[in-house]
Amino acid sequence: MRDRIRQFANLFSVVLALIVNLLASLLPLNGQTTAEISDRFPVYFVPAGYVFSIWGVIYLGWLAFVVFQFLPSQQENPRLRRLGYLFALSGLANAAWLFAWHYNWFGWSVVIMLTLLGLLVAAYLRLDVNRGPATWLERWSVDVPFSIYLGWITVATVANISDWLYWIGWDGWGVSGPIWAVILIAIASWLGWMMARTRRDTAYLLVLVWSFVGIAVKQSAMPVVIAAWIAAGVLLVLGVETSGLGSGRLEKWLYGRRLAS
């Protein structure tokens, strides 16, 4: 019975989040689209508009996960039991963020986004993504969707905080916007490297690559463009290596240890 409640809570959460996301685009909420609001902030850690199409992939991941958890063979899956209600709560946070963003409650949008990030990090750790044994179906219905979702929310959190800081008039402690963007790209790249080293998470890395290419395409400040292209290139090569398609030489150089054959 408890498993059923959890499964239907996840289903309800996905349906709610999808409806609110749909309304945000079609109505739109408060008479403005998500992208229109984003374009009002001339910050440098924001990718080109086409990059946000990744939400389509995230939605498919949600649906794949919800269907997978209802399979008879997964009723007592210990990984899904450990996940508990974290995914369901993340859907509620996703919907709440859209209301905060569309109604210009930008401070609250940061609080909600950080909550969403925390829920996804906890979910990622409880699922022990990319570490335990999993079937092909489970890998693509659980591990990959959560990796992509976490990767994008990592980027979105940084962008959201950047927008809010601009909104409140923060002067950057005298450091220019482009330099801050370069610093943030470096931090995000370091996170990607850590995910590659500890989890060999190709999906997470590719989300960062997708985002950095989008930043390079949208921005015109050369330090930002150069940093974004370099970060995208390095993480792409590392992503290929962690996927098992590369030679492993980059990993040997980065990790300083011999890879298992």
Secondary structure, DSSP 8 states (H G I E B T S, - for coil): -HHHHHHHHHHHHHHHHHHHHHHHHHS-GGG--HHHHHHT---SS---GGGGGHHHHHHHHHHHHHHHHHSGGGTT-HHHHHHTTHHHHHHHHHHHHHHHHHTT-HHHHHHHHHHHHHHHHHHHHHHTTTTS---HHHIIIIIHHHHHHHHHHHHHHHHHHHHHHHHTT--GGG--HHHHHHHHHHHHHHHHHHHHHHH--HHHHHHHHHHHHHHHHH---HHHHHHHHHHHHHHHHHHHHHHT-S-SHHHHHHH-S----
